[in-house]
Amino acid sequence: MPKLNILVGTMYGGALDVAEQVKPLFEQAGYTVTISEQPALIDITESDADLALFCVSTTGSGDFPGNFVPFVRHLRDQSPSLSSLRYGLIALGDSSYGDTFCGAGRALDMLLEDHGATRLGERLDIDAMETFMADDAAIPWVEEWIVAQQLKVD
């Protein structure tokens, strides 16, 4: 059975809630799913997962949440090749912050790309100003993503 790691970067629990809400969709599609609330670089470099989904909120001026900072720091410092990593990305933010809206998600996307990872489909940017419950946007996106990327296991 294929494996999916969901790596969460959250300050107040919104991104974790999204991860927990979309987990059953992947299980129904045939995946064994692990949610990492304290993600580490080994979750993507030494994992036997077939796929990764990042659920990352933005704090401050486009910053990564505290629990995600060590992951990003190790990724930058160790600079591993991620050419075998296939991933999806759900970014949470607030458009009232202007240019830094979903800044952590955008920065992570560029960082993963710089290390050779392949994003499947488009990144989902969820705006707290438009969507009160982030999973209201995430669930239909994941359902469509699974179909569009042909991730369902027969």
Short mmCIF file of the C-alpha atoms (twelve columns), coordinates in Angstrom:
data_MODEL
# 
_entry.id   MODEL 
# 
loop_
_atom_site.group_PDB 
_atom_site.id 
_atom_site.type_symbol 
_atom_site.label_atom_id 
_atom_site.label_alt_id 
_atom_site.label_comp_id 
_atom_site.label_asym_id 
_atom_site.label_seq_id 
_atom_site.Cartn_x 
_atom_site.Cartn_y 
_atom_site.Cartn_z 
_atom_site.pdbx_PDB_model_num 
ATOM 1   C CA . MET A 1   0.000   0.000  0.000   1 
ATOM 2   C CA . PRO A 2   1.471   3.409  -0.934  1 
ATOM 3   C CA . LYS A 3   2.345   5.845  1.809   1 
ATOM 4   C CA . LEU A 4   1.675   9.554  2.244   1 
ATOM 5   C CA . ASN A 5   3.357   11.834 4.767   1 
ATOM 6   C CA . ILE A 6   1.467   14.983 5.701   1 
ATOM 7   C CA . LEU A 7   3.922   17.511 7.134   1 
ATOM 8   C CA . VAL A 8   2.300   20.257 9.173   1 
ATOM 9   C CA . GLY A 9   3.499   23.770 9.946   1 
ATOM 10  C CA . THR A 10  1.009   25.411 12.283  1 
ATOM 11  C CA . MET A 11  0.813   28.113 14.916  1 
ATOM 12  C CA . TYR A 12  -2.754  27.897 16.186  1 
ATOM 13  C CA . GLY A 13  -3.799  24.485 14.872  1 
ATOM 14  C CA . GLY A 14  -5.491  25.469 11.594  1 
ATOM 15  C CA . ALA A 15  -3.035  23.613 9.357   1 
ATOM 16  C CA . LEU A 16  -3.170  20.559 11.632  1 
ATOM 17  C CA . ASP A 17  -6.964  20.609 11.413  1 
ATOM 18  C CA . VAL A 18  -6.700  20.637 7.613   1 
ATOM 19  C CA . ALA A 19  -4.287  17.679 7.730   1 
ATOM 20  C CA . GLU A 20  -6.645  15.700 9.967   1 
ATOM 21  C CA . GLN A 21  -9.656  16.515 7.755   1 
ATOM 22  C CA . VAL A 22  -7.988  15.434 4.490   1 
ATOM 23  C CA . LYS A 23  -6.309  12.306 5.894   1 
ATOM 24  C CA . PRO A 24  -9.420  10.101 5.378   1 
ATOM 25  C CA . LEU A 25  -9.622  11.162 1.720   1 
ATOM 26  C CA . PHE A 26  -6.175  9.698  1.104   1 
ATOM 27  C CA . GLU A 27  -6.971  6.596  3.137   1 
ATOM 28  C CA . GLN A 28  -10.064 6.075  0.944   1 
ATOM 29  C CA . ALA A 29  -7.793  6.478  -2.094  1 
ATOM 30  C CA . GLY A 30  -5.642  3.591  -0.828  1 
ATOM 31  C CA . TYR A 31  -2.837  5.291  1.139   1 
ATOM 32  C CA . THR A 32  -1.359  4.700  4.546   1 
ATOM 33  C CA . VAL A 33  -1.152  8.218  5.991   1 
ATOM 34  C CA . THR A 34  1.163   9.663  8.636   1 
ATOM 35  C CA . ILE A 35  0.733   13.194 9.974   1 
ATOM 36  C CA . SER A 36  3.952   14.826 11.237  1 
ATOM 37  C CA . GLU A 37  3.220   17.649 13.682  1 
ATOM 38  C CA . GLN A 38  6.942   18.170 14.302  1 
ATOM 39  C CA . PRO A 39  8.270   17.535 10.801  1 
ATOM 40  C CA . ALA A 40  11.900  16.573 10.387  1 
ATOM 41  C CA . LEU A 41  14.012  16.438 7.263   1 
ATOM 42  C CA . ILE A 42  14.124  12.629 7.459   1 
ATOM 43  C CA . ASP A 43  10.346  12.674 6.858   1 
ATOM 44  C CA . ILE A 44  11.124  13.465 3.215   1 
ATOM 45  C CA . THR A 45  14.728  12.306 2.752   1 
ATOM 46  C CA . GLU A 46  14.706  8.879  4.421   1 
ATOM 47  C CA . SER A 47  11.025  8.099  4.240   1 
ATOM 48  C CA . ASP A 48  9.550   5.271  2.223   1 
ATOM 49  C CA . ALA A 49  6.535   7.484  1.485   1 
ATOM 50  C CA . ASP A 50  5.426   7.723  -2.120  1 
ATOM 51  C CA . LEU A 51  4.068   11.226 -1.693  1 
ATOM 52  C CA . ALA A 52  4.165   14.217 0.670   1 
ATOM 53  C CA . LEU A 53  1.523   16.816 1.396   1 
ATOM 54  C CA . PHE A 54  2.547   19.995 3.181   1 
ATOM 55  C CA . CYS A 55  -0.074  21.913 5.175   1 
ATOM 56  C CA . VAL A 56  1.634   25.136 6.209   1 
ATOM 57  C CA . SER A 57  0.276   28.320 7.720   1 
ATOM 58  C CA . THR A 58  1.981   31.695 7.562   1 
ATOM 59  C CA . THR A 59  2.759   33.777 10.636  1 
ATOM 60  C CA . GLY A 60  4.072   37.277 11.204  1 
ATOM 61  C CA . SER A 61  5.485   38.854 8.068   1 
ATOM 62  C CA . GLY A 62  5.309   35.773 5.861   1 
ATOM 63  C CA . ASP A 63  7.209   33.588 8.324   1 
ATOM 64  C CA . PHE A 64  7.118   29.859 8.988   1 
ATOM 65  C CA . PRO A 65  5.336   28.710 12.155  1 
ATOM 66  C CA . GLY A 66  7.653   27.836 15.043  1 
ATOM 67  C CA . ASN A 67  7.176   24.068 14.763  1 
ATOM 68  C CA . PHE A 68  8.246   24.202 11.091  1 
ATOM 69  C CA . VAL A 69  11.362  26.393 11.477  1 
ATOM 70  C CA . PRO A 70  13.761  23.512 12.352  1 
ATOM 71  C CA . PHE A 71  12.599  21.572 9.269   1 
ATOM 72  C CA . VAL A 72  13.270  24.553 6.993   1 
ATOM 73  C CA . ARG A 73  16.599  25.328 8.673   1 
ATOM 74  C CA . HIS A 74  17.805  21.735 8.198   1 
ATOM 75  C CA . LEU A 75  16.605  21.716 4.589   1 
ATOM 76  C CA . ARG A 76  18.579  24.901 3.876   1 
ATOM 77  C CA . ASP A 77  21.679  23.814 5.821   1 
ATOM 78  C CA . GLN A 78  21.915  20.232 4.548   1 
ATOM 79  C CA . SER A 79  20.695  20.993 1.024   1 
ATOM 80  C CA . PRO A 80  19.713  17.403 0.154   1 
ATOM 81  C CA . SER A 81  18.634  16.366 -3.318  1 
ATOM 82  C CA . LEU A 82  14.867  15.912 -3.320  1 
ATOM 83  C CA . SER A 83  14.595  14.767 -6.931  1 
ATOM 84  C CA . SER A 84  12.498  11.745 -5.929  1 
ATOM 85  C CA . LEU A 85  10.035  13.784 -3.833  1 
ATOM 86  C CA . ARG A 86  6.554   14.312 -5.255  1 
ATOM 87  C CA . TYR A 87  4.420   16.653 -3.206  1 
ATOM 88  C CA . GLY A 88  1.331   18.786 -2.856  1 
ATOM 89  C CA . LEU A 89  1.074   21.995 -0.884  1 
ATOM 90  C CA . ILE A 90  -1.750  23.638 1.013   1 
ATOM 91  C CA . ALA A 91  -0.785  27.111 2.228   1 
ATOM 92  C CA . LEU A 92  -2.856  28.985 4.789   1 
ATOM 93  C CA . GLY A 93  -2.695  32.749 5.091   1 
ATOM 94  C CA . ASP A 94  -4.552  36.016 5.454   1 
ATOM 95  C CA . SER A 95  -4.732  38.370 2.473   1 
ATOM 96  C CA . SER A 96  -5.041  41.397 4.761   1 
ATOM 97  C CA . TYR A 97  -1.264  41.004 5.230   1 
ATOM 98  C CA . GLY A 98  -0.736  41.995 1.575   1 
ATOM 99  C CA . ASP A 99  2.542   40.866 0.027   1 
ATOM 100 C CA . THR A 100 3.221   38.295 2.753   1 
ATOM 101 C CA . PHE A 101 -0.073  36.429 2.109   1 
ATOM 102 C CA . CYS A 102 0.731   32.685 2.221   1 
ATOM 103 C CA . GLY A 103 4.404   33.687 2.352   1 
ATOM 104 C CA . ALA A 104 5.490   30.541 4.188   1 
ATOM 105 C CA . GLY A 105 3.787   28.322 1.615   1 
ATOM 106 C CA . ARG A 106 5.290   30.214 -1.303  1 
ATOM 107 C CA . ALA A 107 8.771   30.140 0.294   1 
ATOM 108 C CA . LEU A 108 8.501   26.411 0.991   1 
ATOM 109 C CA . ASP A 109 7.381   25.780 -2.588  1 
ATOM 110 C CA . MET A 110 10.452  27.597 -3.961  1 
ATOM 111 C CA . LEU A 111 12.769  25.851 -1.493  1 
ATOM 112 C CA . LEU A 112 11.474  22.395 -2.429  1 
ATOM 113 C CA . GLU A 113 11.733  23.237 -6.132  1 
ATOM 114 C CA . ASP A 114 15.311  24.474 -5.639  1 
ATOM 115 C CA . HIS A 115 16.159  21.047 -4.184  1 
ATOM 116 C CA . GLY A 116 14.676  19.180 -7.141  1 
ATOM 117 C CA . ALA A 117 11.285  18.146 -5.718  1 
ATOM 118 C CA . THR A 118 8.284   17.907 -8.042  1 
ATOM 119 C CA . ARG A 119 5.040   19.599 -7.080  1 
ATOM 120 C CA . LEU A 120 2.012   17.793 -8.452  1 
ATOM 121 C CA . GLY A 121 -0.582  20.294 -9.613  1 
ATOM 122 C CA . GLU A 122 -1.039  23.802 -8.297  1 
ATOM 123 C CA . ARG A 123 -0.507  24.980 -4.734  1 
ATOM 124 C CA . LEU A 124 -3.708  25.721 -2.803  1 
ATOM 125 C CA . ASP A 125 -3.602  29.124 -1.105  1 
ATOM 126 C CA . ILE A 126 -6.373  29.441 1.483   1 
ATOM 127 C CA . ASP A 127 -7.319  32.977 2.517   1 
ATOM 128 C CA . ALA A 128 -8.637  33.355 6.069   1 
ATOM 129 C CA . MET A 129 -10.420 36.522 4.917   1 
ATOM 130 C CA . GLU A 130 -12.542 34.470 2.505   1 
ATOM 131 C CA . THR A 131 -12.700 31.013 4.091   1 
ATOM 132 C CA . PHE A 132 -13.572 30.791 7.791   1 
ATOM 133 C CA . MET A 133 -12.884 27.054 8.029   1 
ATOM 134 C CA . ALA A 134 -9.798  26.171 5.982   1 
ATOM 135 C CA . ASP A 135 -10.948 22.596 5.463   1 
ATOM 136 C CA . ASP A 136 -13.963 23.948 3.505   1 
ATOM 137 C CA . ALA A 137 -11.437 24.845 0.783   1 
ATOM 138 C CA . ALA A 138 -8.963  22.012 1.399   1 
ATOM 139 C CA . ILE A 139 -11.327 19.035 1.176   1 
ATOM 140 C CA . PRO A 140 -12.654 19.751 -2.352  1 
ATOM 141 C CA . TRP A 141 -9.131  20.660 -3.499  1 
ATOM 142 C CA . VAL A 142 -7.712  17.341 -2.221  1 
ATOM 143 C CA . GLU A 143 -10.579 15.385 -3.779  1 
ATOM 144 C CA . GLU A 144 -9.853  17.044 -7.129  1 
ATOM 145 C CA . TRP A 145 -6.068  16.707 -6.661  1 
ATOM 146 C CA . ILE A 146 -6.321  12.950 -6.084  1 
ATOM 147 C CA . VAL A 147 -8.306  12.568 -9.315  1 
ATOM 148 C CA . ALA A 148 -6.293  15.036 -11.425 1 
ATOM 149 C CA . GLN A 149 -2.940  13.520 -10.403 1 
ATOM 150 C CA . GLN A 150 -4.254  9.958  -10.724 1 
ATOM 151 C CA . LEU A 151 -3.264  9.168  -7.153  1 
ATOM 152 C CA . LYS A 152 -6.054  6.725  -6.412  1 
ATOM 153 C CA . VAL A 153 -4.748  3.190  -5.917  1 
ATOM 154 C CA . ASP A 154 -6.733  0.501  -7.705  1 
# 
